[in-house]
């Protein structure tokens, strides 16, 4: 007599669905956070060269200024990185607008780097000519002031005006797609015209970049960028919105 033994198939534990966009969202969030981590200390460290008219003929704080310029370079690169990281995802919402976001970030980075070059030139002139007997202090001071003024304009045209455009483009993409809670892009979409108006007043000389009005107008955009950075870094895109885009 033959005995037949029946064996049951091993149970298979279903695997959790993976998020193919998690790397994009995490990278974008980290880049946004790094932008804050680099830009704010840079602004503080640049105080000697930005607010001392005689910096170019004085003792100088060259190491401090050089480090701040390096942080500004990091800010420019992380700005581009944040847009490139989300492009493969948000292009499914509107490819033209997503491409516009990448380009606006690149323009912002280019303008920031122009300001960096202006300040590096101040440092170089101070080191090479300030101690020379042939160098005229008044001429150097005028040159240094002109370079610092050029950097101030780049700060207005770059992180100023372009931040408003970035918020409109990226905020609209996120609001339409619901990839993040709609409250986050709403803050950016509200803050964009507020910051643009304040920068426009600065452009026509009605206020300054360091006035209380301008600083207050910057808060909504800063809140938007910081909140979207932390959300993307730690939460990622919302599953339901991802599924809708994939479909």
Buried (B, 14 or more C-beta within 10 A) or exposed (E): EEEEEEEEEEEEEEEEEEBEBBEBBBBBBBBBBBBBBBBEEBBEBBEBBBEBEEBBBBEBBBEBBBBBBBBBBBBBBBBBBBBBBBBEBBBBBBEEBBBBBBEBBBBBBBBBBBBBEBBBBBBEBBEEBBEEEEBEEEEBBEBBBEBBEBBBBBBBBBBBBBBBBBBBBBBBBBBBBBBBEBEBBBBBBBBBBBBBEBBBBBBEEEBEBEBEBBEEBBEBBBBBBBBBBBBBBEBBBBEEBBEBBEE
